[in-house]
Amino acid sequence: MVTVLLAQAATNAAPASKNLLSYVSDGGFLSYVLIGLSVVALTLAIRNAIMFRADKFAPDGLLREIALLADKNDLAGLASACGRTDTFAGRVLLSALRRCEASPFAMLEFRAGVEESGTREMERTHRLNDGLAIIAAVAPMLGLLGTVIGMIGAFSAISALQGVARSNELARFMSMALVNTAEGLIIAIPATIVFGIYRRRIDSLADDAMEALDPIASQLQRTAPATGGPKPAQHARPAPAMSPPRAAAGA
């Protein structure tokens, strides 16, 4: 009987285990900010997984279509095909065609236009991935801010309170500091890893797309003299010399 009573007393005295929501609540306001930041990071990671696919860079159907149009030297059809799809290869070719259309050298600048627009499109795609890098940098800073706030509160409790009240406040502020630190690292570490993975994937897919466009650019470059180029200046022909007037008859 005594053993049963002692076991019941120990059970009643043992603190209840805390769940995840309790730890988040201990972190204070910044803890909820970090939770919101983690949701944004997850959303960006899913968005990037959808966008950074091979069929968003150089789909096989588009490559076959533009290769056929390049063989026929159908520049209007090529521009139409590139404009119908929002892909890396389509944007690169369409930008190069527009540059050639506005240039006096016409298709002689096509290869240079493809290289320039490819570099520009790669930078644009990398900017879509920069959100994860920003979150990976900001999350530890917010966690550190929560740590500093918790440490300030802990030292204030030590100086202002005594006994049990001081212990309780000290434990609360220390919990706030550690929870914010942990949350910041929990967000920053996966965000950094995912950012690096997507960065390498962008480089790989963009390189594959540019390699696939290289023979098409070569084909159109070879047909440049037939499709345009600088036109020679037209010089006015000299007027034929006028014959001297004949002398009047009988003069």
C-alpha positions in Angstrom: 0.0 0.0 0.0 2.8 2.4 0.9 4.6 1.6 -2.4 1.4 2.4 -4.4 1.0 5.7 -2.6 4.6 6.7 -3.2 4.3 5.8 -6.9 1.1 7.9 -7.2 2.8 10.8 -5.5 5.8 10.6 -7.8 3.5 10.5 -10.8 1.6 13.6 -9.6 4.8 15.4 -8.9 6.4 14.7 -12.3 6.0 17.7 -14.7 3.8 17.1 -17.7 5.8 16.7 -21.0 5.6 19.7 -23.3 4.4 19.4 -26.8 5.6 21.3 -29.9 3.1 24.2 -29.5 4.2 24.8 -26.0 7.8 25.2 -27.1 6.7 27.6 -29.9 4.7 29.6 -27.3 7.8 29.8 -25.1 9.7 31.5 -27.9 7.4 34.6 -27.8 6.5 36.8 -30.7 9.6 36.1 -32.8 8.9 32.4 -32.6 5.7 33.0 -34.6 7.6 35.2 -37.0 10.0 32.3 -37.6 7.2 29.9 -38.1 5.8 32.2 -40.8 9.2 32.4 -42.4 9.4 28.6 -42.5 6.1 28.5 -44.4 7.4 31.0 -46.9 10.6 29.0 -47.4 8.6 25.8 -47.9 6.4 27.6 -50.5 9.5 28.8 -52.4 11.0 25.4 -52.4 7.9 23.8 -53.8 7.6 26.6 -56.4 11.2 26.1 -57.5 10.7 22.3 -57.7 7.9 23.0 -60.2 9.7 25.6 -62.2 13.2 24.1 -62.4 12.4 21.1 -64.5 13.8 20.0 -67.9 10.5 20.7 -69.7 10.6 24.3 -68.4 14.1 24.8 -70.0 14.3 22.9 -73.3 11.4 20.6 -73.9 12.0 18.0 -76.6 8.9 19.0 -78.6 10.0 22.6 -78.8 13.5 21.6 -79.8 12.2 19.4 -82.6 9.8 22.1 -83.9 12.4 24.9 -84.0 15.0 22.6 -85.6 12.6 21.9 -88.5 11.8 25.6 -88.8 15.5 26.4 -88.8 16.1 23.9 -91.6 13.4 25.7 -93.6 14.7 29.1 -92.7 11.2 30.0 -91.5 12.1 32.9 -89.1 8.5 34.0 -88.7 7.4 30.5 -87.7 10.4 30.2 -85.4 9.4 33.4 -83.6 5.8 32.2 -83.3 6.9 28.8 -81.9 9.1 30.5 -79.3 6.5 33.0 -78.3 3.9 30.3 -77.6 5.9 28.6 -74.8 7.2 30.2 -71.7 10.5 28.2 -71.6 14.2 29.0 -71.2 15.0 28.0 -74.8 12.0 29.8 -76.2 12.8 33.1 -74.5 16.5 32.9 -75.5 15.7 32.3 -79.2 12.9 34.9 -79.3 15.2 37.5 -77.7 17.9 36.7 -80.2 15.5 37.0 -83.1 14.2 40.4 -81.9 17.8 41.6 -81.6 18.6 40.5 -85.2 15.4 42.1 -86.5 16.5 45.5 -85.0 20.1 45.2 -86.1 21.4 46.3 -89.6 23.4 43.0 -89.6 20.3 40.9 -89.4 21.0 37.2 -88.8 24.7 37.7 -88.8 24.3 38.6 -85.1 22.2 35.6 -84.2 24.8 33.6 -82.4 25.9 36.6 -80.4 22.3 37.3 -79.6 21.7 33.7 -78.4 24.8 33.8 -76.1 23.8 37.2 -74.7 20.1 36.3 -74.1 21.2 33.0 -72.6 23.3 34.7 -70.0 20.5 37.1 -69.2 17.9 34.4 -68.9 20.2 32.4 -66.6 20.7 35.4 -64.3 16.9 35.9 -64.3 16.3 32.3 -63.3 18.9 32.5 -60.5 17.0 35.5 -59.1 14.0 33.3 -58.7 16.1 31.1 -56.3 17.5 34.0 -54.3 14.5 34.1 -51.9 15.7 30.9 -50.3 19.2 32.4 -49.8 17.6 35.5 -48.2 15.6 33.3 -45.8 18.7 31.2 -45.0 20.5 34.4 -44.0 17.7 36.2 -42.2 16.4 33.2 -40.1 19.6 32.8 -37.9 19.6 36.6 -37.3 16.0 36.6 -36.1 16.9 33.6 -33.9 19.8 35.5 -32.5 17.6 38.5 -31.8 15.2 36.2 -29.8 18.2 34.9 -27.9 19.4 38.4 -27.0 15.9 39.4 -25.9 15.7 36.2 -23.8 19.1 36.9 -22.2 18.1 40.5 -21.4 15.0 39.3 -19.7 16.9 36.6 -17.8 19.4 39.1 -16.3 16.6 41.5 -15.5 14.8 38.7 -13.6 18.0 37.9 -11.7 18.5 41.5 -10.6 14.8 42.2 -9.8 13.4 39.0 -8.3 14.1 36.7 -5.4 13.3 33.1 -4.6 10.8 31.0 -6.6 9.7 33.9 -8.7 13.2 34.6 -9.9 13.7 30.9 -10.8 10.5 30.8 -12.8 11.2 34.0 -14.7 14.8 32.9 -15.4 13.6 29.6 -16.8 11.0 31.4 -19.0 13.5 33.8 -20.5 16.1 31.1 -21.0 13.5 28.9 -22.8 12.7 31.9 -25.0 16.3 32.4 -25.9 17.0 28.7 -26.7 13.7 28.2 -28.6 14.4 31.1 -30.9 18.0 30.0 -31.6 16.8 26.5 -32.4 14.0 27.7 -34.7 16.4 30.0 -36.6 18.8 27.2 -37.2 16.1 24.7 -38.1 14.9 27.1 -40.9 18.3 28.2 -42.1 20.0 24.8 -42.5 17.5 23.2 -44.9 17.0 26.5 -46.8 20.8 26.7 -47.4 20.9 23.1 -48.6 17.9 23.5 -50.9 19.2 26.8 -52.3 22.5 25.1 -53.2 20.7 22.1 -54.8 18.6 24.4 -57.0 21.5 26.6 -57.9 23.4 23.6 -59.3 20.2 22.4 -61.0 19.7 25.7 -62.8 23.3 25.7 -64.1 22.9 22.2 -65.3 19.6 22.7 -67.1 20.7 26.0 -68.6 23.9 24.4 -69.9 21.9 21.6 -71.5 19.5 24.0 -73.1 22.3 26.1 -74.6 24.0 23.0 -75.9 20.8 21.9 -77.5 20.4 25.4 -79.1 23.9 25.5 -80.5 23.3 23.5 -83.7 20.1 25.5 -84.4 22.1 28.7 -84.0 24.8 27.3 -86.4 22.1 26.4 -88.9 20.6 29.9 -88.9 24.1 31.5 -88.9 25.0 29.6 -92.1 21.8 30.9 -93.8 22.6 34.5 -92.8 23.7 35.8 -96.2 20.4 34.5 -97.7 18.2 36.1 -95.0 19.8 39.5 -94.6 22.9 41.4 -93.8 24.3 44.8 -94.4 23.2 46.1 -97.7 25.7 47.8 -99.9 25.2 51.5 -100.4 23.5 52.4 -103.6 25.6 55.0 -105.5 23.8 57.3 -108.0 24.9 56.7 -111.5 26.4 59.6 -113.3 24.2 61.3 -115.8 25.2 60.7 -119.4 27.2 63.5 -121.0 25.1 65.6 -123.1 26.2 65.9 -126.7 27.0 69.4 -127.9 24.2 71.0 -129.8 24.5 70.7 -133.5 25.1 73.8 -135.4 22.1 75.1 -137.1 21.8 74.1 -140.7 23.2 76.5 -143.2 25.2 78.4 -140.5 
